[in-house]
Each structure stands twice: as C-alpha cells, then as structure tokens.
Amino acid sequence: MKVLRLGIVFQLLFVLLLTVGNFARIFIIDHYSVYPIAFFELFLGIGSLSCGVYGLIKTEKPILSLWLICFGLLICVFFIVVYLLPEGDIPPEITWFYSE
C-alpha cells in the first residue's frame, strides 16, 4: 500500500505543479530552459506508472493500481504532446489525403 500512496503523491504533485505551481514552472522555463520541467514531469509520470504496475503485480487494490497506470500513461502522453511534438515541427502534408 505504501507504493500505491507514493504513486498518488506523484500524481498529486503533477496536478499541483500544473495548477498552483504554474508560476514556478514559468519562472524556471523563462530563466533556464524547458527541459528541467519536462524531465521532472516525465519522472512523475513514469514513477506513477511503475507504482501502478507494481501494485497490480502484487494485487494490492487493483482498481487503484489501474487508476495509477491510466493516469501515469496520460502524464507520459502529456509529455510527448506538449514537449516533444513541438520540437519536431509541423509534419509535411500527405498528398494521398487531399484530393484535387
């Protein structure tokens, strides 16, 4: 149960960082770089995901474990969409999708 609580703490920390602590995120991004914030949020997502998988393997509260896994995956998808996709620029258009 302690591992599941750690996963919940990771998720609460992520949510509080995005809502209440947004001024700190902006300050760090403006003065340093986007990477410390991005990697910290990825760490929270992977930590939450691994806590959920561990709880599911140990069969401790499977519903809570599945919640941790789902929210951890959403945090990782958030990392990809917010931080990695803009780095790759806009993809070129696929001409097969557009009929002339």
Order of alpha helices (4+ residues) and beta strands (2+ residues): alpha-alpha-alpha-alpha
